[in-house]
Amino acid sequence: MLPELIQKVSLFHLLHRIDINLAKQLQQGRCPYCNGALHHSNYERKPRGGPDKIPDEYLIRFSFCCANEHCRRRCLPPSCLFMGRRVYWGCVILVVITLKQNRPDGPSARKIKEMFGISRKTLRRWIEYFRDEFPASLQWQRLRGRLASAVSNNELPAELVHYFLKNFQSPQQAIIGCLKFLASEQMGSRAT
Ligand SMILES: [Zn+2]
C-alpha cells in the first residue's frame, strides 16, 4: 500500500501543488531579516527514490532571495516535496522509515535497497536523526502540542504516519496530511 503510493506520479502532482501555495504564502510577506521585498530564486534539485516519470517542474525547489542588495539572503518556504537538503523525496523518507522502524516484519535493508536504491548507511542515518534529534527539535515541540497524547515520541515518524493513517480515508490523504502537518512548523531555513 505505502510502497506503491510513493511510486505514483499523482502523489507528487498533489504535493507540488501544495508547495506552490506554500511559496505563494511566503512571497506575500517580506524578508524576515531586513523587511526587503522577496524575489524568486528557485533552483533545481534531483531527488531520488520516486517514480521515473516525474515532470521537470516538480524538481523545482521554490526559493526566494531578498531584493535588498545589502541583504540578499535566501528564504525557503516550507515544502511537502523536499525534506531539508536530503537527496531523497520527503514522502519516500517518511514511508521507508515507517516501513522499517522497529517492525520485525518490515522489509529488510536489502529489500529497501532493491526497491528504492537507499543504502543501509543512509537508512541508518535517517533513523538515527528521527530517534535522536527530531523529538527534541523546536519543530516537533510545536507540533506535539497539536496531537493526541497517544502519539509517542519513541517511534517517529512511524507513530505520526500511523496516526494519520487512522484518521484519514486513504493512504494518499494520510501521507499528504502528514507532510503538510510537518511543513506547517518547518523553520524558515536558509540554503546558503
Ligand atoms: Zn533582506
Boltz pocket constraint, residues with backbone or C-beta under 6 A from the ligand:
constraints:
  - pocket:
      binder: B
      contacts: [[A, 31], [A, 32], [A, 33], [A, 34], [A, 35], [A, 36], [A, 66], [A, 67], [A, 68], [A, 71], [A, 72], [A, 73]]
      max_distance: 6.0
